[in-house]
Amino acid sequence: MQPIDRPRPSRRAAVTLAASFALGLACDRRLTVRRSGTQYQAELSIADEQAILNKIFVQATDDDVMPRVVHIDVQGTAIASGKALRERLSP
């Protein structure tokens, strides 16, 4: 079996890429994933402040056919102030 040739990352100046995703539970929330160099960060609004996402927990129940989301807990750090933020999102 031959090894797979993978493209090597460029050593030029770091390029920031961003992708946005809608959280299915709360349609007014957008989760943006940014890459700067070799690091990635997820950003979203937590408690009405723009924050870097540190942790996400999804509580679900095992219904008949499909699991049902009960709530999502998000924790992060406010970008502007650096304070810890926490919020529970419900369907």
N, C-alpha and C positions, 0 to 999 in steps of 0.2 A: 504494500500500500504506500502510495506517495504522500509526503506531507503536503498540507494545504498551504499555499502561499497567501499570506494575509498582508494587506497594505499596512505599511508602517505609518504611524502618525507623523505629521509634519512637525518639524522643530522650529517653525516660524512663530511669530507672535501669536499668543493665545486668541482664539476666535470664540466668541460667545454665541452659542446656539440656544434657541428657546423653543419649546413645544408646549402647547396648552391642552388641557383635558378638562372636560366637564365632569364634576362629581355627580354620578347618577342620582344620588340621594337628594341633593340640594342643587337645583338647576341654576341658582344664582351664584354658585361658587365655581371658580376656575382654578385649577391646579396647574401651575407653570413650572416646567422642569427646565433649568438652565445649565448649560455646560460652559465652563470657562477653563480652558486647558484640560487637565485630567480630572477635574472635580465637577460633581453634579449637585444641584440644590433644587429642592421643590419649594415653591412659594405659593401661598394662598392667603386669603383674608381669614384671620381668626379673631373673634371678638371685635370686629370692625377695625382691625389694624392689619396692615400687610406684614406677613411673617414668613420666616423660613420654617418649613415643616420638620419637626424632629421625630414625631411618633404619630401613628394612626392605628386605631383599633376599631374593628367592625364587629358589633354584636348582632348575631343572626340566629334565627330559629330554624329548625328542620321541619318545615311544613310538608304536606303531602307529596308534591311533585318538585317544587323549587324552594330553596331556602329563602327566607324573608328577612330583610334587614330591619332590625329593631332600632338601632342608633349607631352613629359613628362618632367616636371621640378623637379629636385632633389636638395635638400639643405642638407648640412651636415657640420661636423666639422672635419678638417684634424687631423688624429691621431698623426702625427709627430709634427706639429707646433701649433695645436689648433685653427688655423684661420678658419673663416667661408668660406664655399665654396658653389657655386651655378652653375648649368649647365642645359641647355635645350637640351634634346635628341629628335631628329626627326627621323621619319621612313626612 
